[in-house]
Amino acid sequence: MRITFIGGGTMGEAMIKCLLAKKVVSPQDIVVSDVNELRRELLAREYKVKTSADSSRAVENADVVVLAIKPRDLAEVMEVIRGSLRQQAILSIVAGASLSTLSDGLTYPYIIRAMPNMPAQIGEGMTVWTTMSEATQEHKKMARSILSAFGKELYFPDEKYIDMATALSGSGPAYVFLFIEVLTDAGVRIGLPYKAAKELTLQTILGSAYMVEKTGKHPAELRNMVTSPGGTTAEALAQFERGGFRSSILEAVIAAYEKAKRL
């Protein structure tokens, strides 16, 4: 499988790193096209991939073309590569760019839209994706092999779910980072050294997430197992409820979803 990346920025580089680490492809199977000469030199030196300043030529022999660019550059890039596309799959991770926007801009039907979240940069991400109806099974197979290198992937046959997933898993790391920040600060507030508070917080969150995954139990059931009547956990959870913790999270995700639909 030959992959051309249009854009060698943070996410593009992270994808390349994961693909090579998981041995999905070899360095000689990757071409990176970027207008920034210094980025091209860095990626060629660090990962031994091929690079090009000419996107129209870079896509010609690719099986998959990954659009890893900023939304503001999308229109220009689509105009440049439009005439060089044949049967390649176009895999876009451009935020907010719908299938129709991509298909109309490229006048091309083999489009895949993916939304990886931030932890994809270290191979622990959650990526949701969908395709135009014209995309073949081979296109989908290649997309799945690429996206699974960054963590877990979930395919939706209907694009409407991408905005929903954006509000949950796309923005979700920020919610978790905030909770980690606040829980660590709370530990410091009651007297723990910062380093200890951070370690306790991180392992508690990691272990709890694995507990849900590995036991298959509903989070509410596990929460009840931890909560003794009249105990410290019950007291803390009651304070969460008084502060509107549950409703705040629900409202935040809904607000993110409504924003995603407007973009």
C-alpha positions as CSV (number, residue, x, y, z in Angstrom):
1,M,0.0,0.0,0.0
2,R,1.4,3.3,-1.1
3,I,0.4,6.4,0.9
4,T,0.9,10.0,0.1
5,F,0.4,12.6,2.9
6,I,-0.6,16.1,1.9
7,G,0.7,18.0,4.9
8,G,3.5,17.0,7.2
9,G,2.4,18.8,10.4
10,T,1.9,17.4,13.9
11,M,-0.9,15.0,13.0
12,G,0.6,14.0,9.7
13,E,3.9,13.2,11.4
14,A,2.2,11.3,14.2
15,M,0.4,9.2,11.6
16,I,3.6,8.4,9.8
17,K,5.3,7.5,13.1
18,C,2.5,5.1,14.1
19,L,2.2,3.5,10.7
20,L,6.0,2.7,10.6
21,A,6.0,1.6,14.3
22,K,3.1,-0.8,13.6
23,K,4.8,-1.9,10.3
24,V,1.7,-1.2,8.3
25,V,3.9,0.2,5.6
26,S,7.6,0.7,5.1
27,P,9.3,4.1,4.7
28,Q,9.6,3.7,0.9
29,D,5.8,3.3,0.7
30,I,5.3,6.9,2.0
31,V,5.5,10.2,0.3
32,V,5.0,13.5,2.1
33,S,4.1,16.6,0.2
34,D,4.5,19.8,2.2
35,V,5.2,23.4,1.2
36,N,7.5,23.8,4.1
37,E,11.0,22.8,3.0
38,L,12.3,22.4,6.6
39,R,9.4,20.0,7.4
40,R,10.2,18.0,4.3
41,E,13.9,17.7,5.3
42,L,13.0,16.8,8.9
43,L,10.6,14.1,7.9
44,A,12.9,12.6,5.3
45,R,15.8,12.6,7.8
46,E,13.8,11.3,10.8
47,Y,11.6,8.6,9.1
48,K,13.4,8.0,5.8
49,V,10.3,8.7,3.8
50,K,10.1,10.3,0.4
51,T,9.1,14.0,0.2
52,S,7.9,16.3,-2.5
53,A,7.0,20.0,-2.9
54,D,4.6,19.1,-5.8
55,S,1.4,17.7,-4.4
56,S,-0.1,17.0,-7.9
57,R,2.8,14.7,-8.7
58,A,3.0,13.2,-5.2
59,V,-0.5,11.7,-5.4
60,E,-0.2,10.1,-8.9
61,N,1.1,6.7,-7.7
62,A,-0.6,6.5,-4.4
63,D,-3.2,4.0,-3.3
64,V,-4.3,6.3,-0.5
65,V,-4.0,10.1,-0.3
66,V,-4.2,11.4,3.3
67,L,-5.3,15.0,3.6
68,A,-3.6,16.1,6.9
69,I,-3.8,19.9,6.4
70,K,-5.5,22.8,8.1
71,P,-9.0,23.7,7.0
72,R,-7.9,27.0,5.6
73,D,-5.6,25.2,3.1
74,L,-8.2,22.7,1.9
75,A,-9.6,24.6,-1.1
76,E,-6.1,25.3,-2.5
77,V,-4.9,21.7,-2.1
78,M,-8.1,20.3,-3.7
79,E,-7.5,22.5,-6.7
80,V,-3.9,21.4,-7.0
81,I,-4.5,17.6,-6.8
82,R,-7.9,17.4,-8.5
83,G,-6.5,16.6,-12.0
84,S,-4.1,13.9,-10.7
85,L,-6.6,11.5,-9.1
86,R,-7.5,8.2,-10.7
87,Q,-8.7,5.4,-8.4
88,Q,-6.9,6.5,-5.2
89,A,-8.8,6.6,-1.9
90,I,-8.9,10.1,-0.4
91,L,-8.6,9.9,3.4
92,S,-9.3,13.3,5.0
93,I,-8.7,14.2,8.6
94,V,-9.5,17.9,7.9
95,A,-11.6,19.1,10.8
96,G,-15.1,20.1,9.7
97,A,-14.7,19.1,6.0
98,S,-17.8,17.1,5.1
99,L,-17.9,14.4,2.5
100,S,-19.9,16.7,0.1
101,T,-17.3,19.5,0.5
102,L,-14.5,17.1,-0.3
103,S,-16.3,15.4,-3.2
104,D,-17.5,18.7,-4.7
105,G,-14.1,20.3,-4.3
106,L,-12.2,17.4,-5.9
107,T,-15.0,16.4,-8.3
108,Y,-14.2,12.8,-7.2
109,P,-16.2,10.1,-5.5
110,Y,-13.7,7.9,-3.5
111,I,-13.7,9.9,-0.3
112,I,-13.2,8.8,3.3
113,R,-13.6,11.2,6.1
114,A,-12.0,10.4,9.5
115,M,-11.9,12.2,12.8
116,P,-9.0,11.0,15.0
117,N,-8.7,12.4,18.5
118,M,-5.5,13.8,20.1
119,P,-4.3,10.5,21.7
120,A,-3.9,9.1,18.1
121,Q,-0.6,11.0,18.2
122,I,0.8,8.3,20.5
123,G,-1.1,5.4,19.0
124,E,-3.8,5.3,21.7
125,G,-6.5,7.3,19.9
126,M,-10.1,6.8,19.0
127,T,-10.9,7.5,15.3
128,V,-14.4,7.6,13.8
129,W,-14.8,7.4,10.1
130,T,-17.3,7.2,7.2
131,T,-17.2,7.1,3.4
132,M,-18.9,8.1,0.3
133,S,-21.1,5.3,-1.1
134,E,-18.8,5.0,-4.1
135,A,-15.8,4.0,-1.9
136,T,-15.0,0.3,-2.6
137,Q,-14.3,-2.5,-0.1
138,E,-10.7,-2.2,-1.0
139,H,-10.7,1.5,-0.2
140,K,-12.3,0.7,3.2
141,K,-9.9,-2.1,3.9
142,M,-6.9,0.2,3.3
143,A,-8.5,3.0,5.5
144,R,-9.1,0.6,8.3
145,S,-5.5,-0.7,8.3
146,I,-4.2,2.9,8.4
147,L,-6.6,4.2,11.1
148,S,-6.2,1.1,13.4
149,A,-2.5,2.0,13.6
150,F,-3.4,5.0,15.7
151,G,-5.5,3.1,18.3
152,K,-9.1,2.0,17.9
153,E,-11.3,2.9,15.0
154,L,-15.1,2.9,14.5
155,Y,-16.9,3.0,11.2
156,F,-20.2,4.8,10.8
157,P,-22.3,4.2,7.6
158,D,-24.0,7.6,8.1
159,E,-22.0,10.8,8.3
160,K,-24.3,12.4,10.8
161,Y,-22.6,10.4,13.6
162,I,-19.2,12.1,12.9
163,D,-20.4,15.3,14.5
164,M,-21.8,13.4,17.4
165,A,-18.5,11.5,17.9
166,T,-16.6,14.8,17.5
167,A,-18.4,16.2,20.6
168,L,-17.7,13.0,22.5
169,S,-14.3,11.5,21.5
170,G,-12.9,14.4,19.4
171,S,-13.3,17.0,22.1
172,G,-13.3,14.3,24.9
173,P,-9.6,14.4,25.7
174,A,-9.9,18.0,26.8
175,Y,-12.7,17.0,29.2
176,V,-10.5,14.3,30.6
177,F,-7.4,16.5,30.9
178,L,-9.5,19.1,32.8
179,F,-10.7,16.4,35.2
180,I,-7.1,15.2,35.7
181,E,-6.0,18.8,36.3
182,V,-8.8,19.4,38.9
183,L,-8.4,16.1,40.7
184,T,-4.7,16.6,41.0
185,D,-5.2,20.1,42.3
186,A,-7.7,18.8,44.8
187,G,-5.1,16.3,46.1
188,V,-2.6,19.2,46.5
189,R,-5.3,21.3,48.2
190,I,-5.8,18.6,51.0
191,G,-2.0,18.3,51.5
192,L,-0.6,15.8,49.0
193,P,2.7,16.6,47.2
194,Y,2.0,17.5,43.6
195,K,4.0,14.6,42.1
196,A,2.1,12.1,44.3
197,A,-1.3,13.7,43.6
198,K,-0.6,13.5,39.9
199,E,0.5,9.9,40.0
200,L,-2.5,8.9,42.1
201,T,-4.9,10.7,39.7
202,L,-3.4,9.2,36.5
203,Q,-3.4,5.6,37.7
204,T,-6.8,5.9,39.2
205,I,-8.2,7.1,35.9
206,L,-6.3,4.6,33.8
207,G,-7.3,1.7,36.2
208,S,-10.9,2.7,36.3
209,A,-11.1,2.9,32.5
210,Y,-9.6,-0.5,32.2
211,M,-12.0,-1.8,34.8
212,V,-15.0,-0.8,32.7
213,E,-13.4,-2.2,29.6
214,K,-12.3,-5.6,31.0
215,T,-15.3,-6.4,33.3
216,G,-17.9,-5.3,30.8
217,K,-20.0,-4.0,33.7
218,H,-22.0,-0.8,33.5
219,P,-20.1,2.1,35.1
220,A,-23.0,2.7,37.5
221,E,-22.6,-0.9,38.8
222,L,-18.9,-0.4,39.4
223,R,-19.5,3.0,41.0
224,N,-22.0,1.4,43.4
225,M,-19.4,-1.3,44.3
226,V,-17.0,1.5,45.4
227,T,-19.6,3.5,47.3
228,S,-20.2,2.3,50.9
229,P,-23.2,3.7,52.6
230,G,-22.3,6.8,54.7
231,G,-18.7,6.6,53.6
232,T,-16.2,9.0,52.0
233,T,-17.1,8.1,48.4
234,A,-20.8,8.6,49.1
235,E,-20.0,12.0,50.6
236,A,-17.9,13.1,47.6
237,L,-20.5,11.9,45.1
238,A,-23.3,13.8,46.9
239,Q,-21.2,16.9,46.5
240,F,-20.8,16.2,42.8
241,E,-24.6,16.0,42.5
242,R,-25.1,19.2,44.4
243,G,-22.6,20.9,42.1
244,G,-24.4,19.7,39.0
245,F,-21.5,17.5,37.8
246,R,-23.7,15.1,35.8
247,S,-25.8,17.8,34.1
248,S,-22.8,19.9,33.3
249,I,-21.1,17.1,31.4
250,L,-24.3,16.3,29.5
251,E,-24.8,20.0,28.6
252,A,-21.2,20.4,27.6
253,V,-21.3,17.5,25.1
254,I,-24.6,18.7,23.7
255,A,-23.1,22.2,23.3
256,A,-20.0,20.7,21.5
257,Y,-22.3,18.7,19.2
258,E,-24.4,21.8,18.3
259,K,-21.2,23.7,17.6
260,A,-19.8,20.8,15.4
261,K,-23.0,20.9,13.3
262,R,-22.6,24.6,12.7
263,L,-18.9,24.4,11.5
